[in-house]
Amino acid sequence: MKLNERSLVFYATCDSPADNAGFLYKRGERHTAYHRRWFVLKGNMLFYFEERESREPVGVIVLEGCTVELCDSAEEFAFAIRFGGTKSRTYVLAADSQAAMEAWVKALSRASFDYMRLVVRELEKQLEEMRWSCRHAPACCKARPLGMEHSLPPLPTVPPKENGCAVWNNAPSMDQLHDAAGCDGDTNPRPPPLPPRRRASSGDAGVAEISVFCRLHERYGQEVARLRQDWQHRQCQHRP
C-alpha cells in the first residue's frame, strides 16, 4: 500500500475530530520493552506520536484486515492488533486501566471499513423488514406518537394558483391562521390543505415505481393531516 507522507501528517495533526485518543504503551518490534506513546484514532488509521505535543507522528497503523483481541503480556491491560498473513506484524499495546483498555478495543474493532459495511448491510436488512411489515400490516405503521396531539400548530390555507403553480407564503396572515384553525357550523373540522401533486409527464411513463422517499413523504403527510384534524376537533369541543 502506497501512502502519501505529507497527506498523512496533515490528516494526523489537523483539527478534525478524533474517534479516540490517549496514551498507550507500545511494545517494540525488535525489543520487548514497552514505550509510552500518544495514540490518535481517526477513521481506520491509528497514528502514534512520541509525545502529545509532537508535530509529526512516529508511525501509523491502517486498521484493515485485522483483529483486535486481548493477549497475555507483562503489562496488565494488554491487547493486540493482529493482521492475517505469515509475515504480517502484530502490534501489542497496553492501557493504563481496564476501562481504557475496553474503550480502545471497542473503538479499534469498529474502525475498519469491513465493520462499517456489515453495519450498513444490517441496517438495510432491518429497513427491508420494516417495509415488508408495513405492506402486510398497515395498521402497525399508523401508530400515533405520544405527545404530538398538542404540538401541531394550525396550517395556513392554500393560496390560489398563478400560471398553473401554487404560490406558498412562509408568513401567513392572521386571517389565514384563523380560517385554518376554525370550524364549520356543524362542528366538523375542515380538512387541512395539502400541497398539489405534480402530474407525471409522458416522459415519466417508463418509471417502474415511485421512490422510497416519495412514499415516506406521502405516508407521513397523511399522518400529519390526520393529527391536525384531531387537534382541530378537540379545539372545537372545548370552545364554549
N, C-alpha and C positions, 0 to 999 in steps of 0.2 A: 504494500500500500504506500503510495506517494503522498506526502503531506507537505503543504507549504509552511515553512517555519515562521515566516512573518505573520501569516494569517492566524496560525495557532497562538502565537504570542499575543496578538491583538485580541483574539477571542478570549484567551485566558485572563487577561488583565482589564478588559473593558467593563463598563458599568452594567452590563446585562445581568439580571438576577441569576444566582446560582441555585441549583437544586439542593445542594448540601455543601457544607464547608466546615473545616475543623482540623485539629492536629491529630495525626495518626503516627504510629511507629511502623516504619517500613524496613523489612529485612533485606539486607544486601543480596545481590545476585551471586557474588563470589564468596563473600564472608557472611557468616550467620549473625553478625551483630545487627542490632536494630538502630535506626536513626530516626529522630523525630522530624517530621516534615509537615508542612501545611498543605492540605488537600482541598481542592475545589472541584466539585462535580457540576458540569454543565452539559446537559443533554446526554449523549453517550460517550463523553470524553471526561476522563478523570485526570486532572492536572495536579502535580505536586511541586511545591516550592521548598527551598531551603529554610526560608523564614516567611512569616506572614507579610512582611513589608517588601519582599523581593519583587523586582520588576519583571523578571522573566522566570518561567517555570523550568525546573530541572528536567522534567520528563512528562509524558502523557501516556495514558493507557486508554485505548479505544475499546469500549465495552461491547464488542460484538462477537458472537460465537463463544461466549464464556459462561461459566457458572460461578456463583458466589456461595461459599459454604464455610462452615466452621471447621477449624483444624486444631490439632494438638501442637502446642508450641511452648517455648519457655515463657513467653508472655501470657498473661492470664486471659485477656479478652482478644484472642487472635482469630482471624478469619482469612480465607484465601480466595484469590481470583484465579480460576483455572481455565485454560484455553485448550481446545481439542488439538490433537496432533502430538507426535512423539517429541518434536523439537521445540514445542511451544513452552514459553516460560510461565511459571506460576508465581504470582505476586502474593506474598504473605504480609498482612497488615495486622496491627493491633491497636485497640482503642484504650481509652483511659478508664472506661466504666462499662458495665453491662448495658445500660441504656444507650450509650453512644455506639456500642458495637451493634446492637439491634437496629438502630436508626440507619447506620451505614449499610448494613447488609440489606435492609429493605430498599433503600434508595438505589444501591448499585444493582440489585436484582431487577429493578423496574426501569433501568436506564437504556436498555438496548431497543433497537427498532423491532426486533423479533417480538419482544414483550408488547410493544405498542400495537403491533399487527394482530397479536392474539386478542388484545383488549378490543380493538375495532371489530374483529370478527364476532366476538361475544356480544357486543352492543348491536351489531347488525342482526344477529340471531334473535336477541330479545325484541328488537323492533319488529321483525317479521312475525314473531309470535303475538305481539300486541295487535298488529294489523289483522292477523288471522282471527283473533278473539273478537275484534270489533266487527269484522264481517259476519261472523257466525252468531254473535251475541251482541246486537246493537245496544241493548239496554245497559250493558256494563260500561259503555263509553259515555252515557248520558248522566252519570252521577253528578249531582250538584255539589260544587265545592262549598265547604263551610265558611261562613263569614262573608260571602260575596253578595248576599241579598241587599245589604245596606251600603255597599261600596260603589254602586254603579250610578253615576250622575245621569240626568236626562240628556238625550242626544238631540242635536239640532235637527230641524226639518230639512228636507232635501230641497234646495233652490231649483228653480226651473232650468231647463237645458238651454244652452246657447249654441247654435250651429251643430246640434246633434250631440254635444258633450255637456255633461253635468258640471256646474261650477260650484266648487266647495269653498266655504268660508271658514277659516280657522277660528274666527272670533264672532260667534252668532250673537244676534241682538237679544235683548231681554224678551221681546215678544216671541221670538222663535223658541227660546228656552221655556217660556210659559206655555206655548202651544204644545211643545213636545212633552211636557210633564202633565198636561191637562187630561181631563176625562170627558167622554161623551155624556149626553144626557141620560143614557140608560146605564150609567156607571160602569160601562165596559171600556177598558183602556184601548187606545188606538195602537195599532201595531207600529213598531219602530221603523223608521225609514231605513232602507237598505240600499247600498250603492248599486247602480245599474250594472248588470253583467255585460261584458263585451261579447258581441256575437262573433262566432268563428267565421272567418272568411273562407272563400272557396279554396285558397291555398292551404288552409289548415285541415282540409278534409282527410288528408292522409295520416294524420296523427292518430296513433293507436289508442292512447289513453291520456287522461289528464295527469299532470304531475302530482306527486305526493304533497307538495306544498299547497297546491290549489285545493286538494281535498281537505287537508287540515284546516285551511283558511275558511272554507265553506262550513265545515262542521263546527268549528269554534265560533264562527259568526252567528250560526243559528242558536248556539248555546247562549251567547251574549244577548241576542234578541229575546230569547225566552226569559232570561233572568230580568231583563228590563221590563218586560210585560208583567212579570210577577211583582216587581217593585212598584210599578205604577198602580197595579190593582190594590196592593196594600195601602198605598198612599190615598187612594180614593176611599177605602173603607175607614180610614182613620179621620177623614175630614168630617166636621160637624154638619 
